[in-house]
Amino acid sequence: MDTRNNAAFDMRYHLVLVTKYRRKALAAAMRERVRNILADVLEKWRCELIEFGGEGDHIHVLFAAHPALDVSRLVNNLKTVTSRRLRAEFASELRAHYWKPVLWHGAYYVGTVGHASLETVKRYVEQQGQDRWPPKRRAAVRQSR
């Protein structure tokens, strides 16, 4: 919970950005760089990065914000800044996926975290990029046939 002047608030958002054409363009080093860029930009907007996760074709961001935040402007700024910086820093890697100066799909998802507990959403974001289906079990099922 945060307080400013005459208000107390606890606003948290879950943001999902997807790469253009859902291409698996985000290598681990790029995702780490996106995380650092997001933390910097969010701080400038008086927000706080709580958790970050993702895979090659999308990222999840959990962040805390203040009530005066214009979420759509923030998201567009996050997309613009991360796209420009990644395309400058990882030009050769991204050129293999995109011939135009793009990175993110035009649409995005953002929702307030309220129906699920913060811990549930945080655990979901942390697990992004991890193998959720144990290969041992699948192999064991195939061998038993």
Secondary structure, 3 states (H helix, E strand, C coil): CEEECCEEECEEEEEEEEEHHHCCCCCHHHHHHHHHHHHHHHHHCCCEEEEEEEECCEEEEEEEECCCCCHHHHHHHHHHHHHHHHHHHCHHHHHCCCCCCCCEEEEEEEEECCCCCHHHHHHHHHCCCCCCCCHHHHHHHHHCC
